[in-house]
Amino acid sequence: MQGLKRSFLCLFAALAAKASAQEPKALSTVEVRSRVENREGIAAAASEGVVSAERLGQMPLLRPAEALEMVPGLIVTQHAGDGKANQYFLRGYNLDHGTDFATWVNGVPVNMPTHAHGQGYTDLSFLIPELIERIDYRKGPYHAEEGDFSAAGAARISYARRLEGTLAQLTLGQRGYARTVLAGSPAQCNGRLLYALELYHNDGPWQVPENYRKVNGVLRYSEGTRDDGLTLTAMAYSGRWTSTDQIPARALASGPLDRYGSLDPTTGGISARYSLSAEWAQRGHDTQRRAAAWALQSALDLWSNFQYCEKDIARSGNCNTGDQFQQSERRRAAGFAASQAQLGQVAGLEALHTWGVQGRADQLSPVALYNSRQRQVWNTVRVDRVRQASLGLWAQSELCFTPRLRAIAGLRGDVYQFQVDSSLVQNSGRAGDQMLSPKLALILGPWAHTEFYFNAGQGFHSNDARGSTITVDPANPSTAAQRVNPLVRMRGSELGLRSQIRPGWQSKLALWQLRADSELLFVGDAGTTEASRPSRRHGLEWSNDWLLNRHWALDADLAWTQARFTDGGADGPYIPGAAARIANIGLTLDALGPWFGALRWRYIGPRPLLEDGSVRSQASQLLNLRVGRRLDTRTRLTLDVYNLLDRRVNDIEYWYSSQLSGESAPVDDRHLHPAEPRTLRVTLKHRY
């Protein structure tokens, strides 16, 4: 029964319940504080794990969301201004702004359903990396606790309850970059009061300065521990920026446009997010109870222009207003989660039973799409008021058949209800859907510090509520539009192993596949639906963490993926934007006298941009460097160099039609957003 007991102890995060009055030492804390995690006898899949604060602190981060690049196989890029949600790549998916990767921060979901810009929109601009204590990640639809948007993966980001001293930090860099962070965690009543304030400005390399300004704050009270305690968290974020959107390659080749130039200097956005949350946990002799509740209010106004004059010329014969459009939403949302784990028996076998409930309700008033010129609305495409609610119930049981054989069987049920009140009466209505998702895991081992895993399960992602009630194209009401299925089923499986090859070297290998049913997606840029075909993705992930000695550590995450449509369509089998090869390799140095540092190489292979594979993106590789010195026990100075080799690579590439002023017809072309050139930033950090 040793395997099951170790799983139970991990869940309860304690080595043992001591009879003395001392609090038991948390096993999760022991693991997370080491550079190389050890989840032998604990993990349910090879592709799950924990990223510690120590590992994150060694990374040079160009943007806050790049903290997620420590999730093996996940790449974070950007295709517009930094105030906008990032682009994410994982397991053969161009996840756009977050669809199929569920993200949580301090118990509050980040993914936004029925979003003005994109389903599952995941904007982590409010994240303060210095506060992160750990990131717990999972991949695949194998985990009963994970629901909407989690088919490719999920990450739960937790802030620290206590900081080491009071942090005062100043970062200055090229091109108008300035960032300050002040944070501390003084004792208060019976617990700790964590506070943090971040002020930020950046112009970037763009000919039209980004002028990204944000104010970000956190106030958090906590008592006890993560497994037996309480936290109350308030977070507030506000940002505004001017963006340089992707540009057509032909404009670069012919010379009128610089690589960092813009075709519309008024694109950009304004966003805000405010949230309150509470998390509670209680550990008993053979039980673990958890509960959480949260509420948030957010707003976004986003001005974009991807086709420049194509629609304007088709409409009026001239490029008068251009093709700029505004996506806007005002959202209020609230939710809760509760779960309990209980030791028991099944047919004489010791078992760990876990069950839980999750709920969420969103109200958008309004969520809208407008035509605009220089951020001034001149036409309304559609304005909607949306209410949607979901309820998920889940349960799983872990059985230990022998000391080296564990099994976890789970079932999840979800119910969704949508109500849409549209400016076009034909697109108003109600819709609903429900789905059952079975899960299974088998774990063999350990033998010589090696475990083997088999995982299978079904999951889903929800579609935009507006797509579930649409009947006519809002831009042309005489044209019929096809409704979406509210919930889209995903099926996945995985074979994996986790091994300690030698002391200090942990290696994980996962062979996986993921199938998606035929689905319809709501396209926020057009206010209508777009058909997508059934698909299959499969691949291999190899992740390594190796403590070479007391000063040097190496981590290497490699992923190979094949992504194909499976319906034999005439357009071709390739899935646009699916990266076949990804690598993220880092070498870190610490405690070499006063010196520390890191060197990281990130690679994204070529991606098909058309279904027939005739057009492909360039490969992208970047090398980032960090060099630092401890000036004394409380002060350190750090130099970060991004794109060390100053490579002319692109963060993102698309293939679609656009029309420039003066062109007689739309042109199919490659559209790209360049990665930033070599960029230097210096940070002075002091703790007192």
Disulfide bonds with the S-S distance in Angstrom:
Cys309-Cys319 1.89
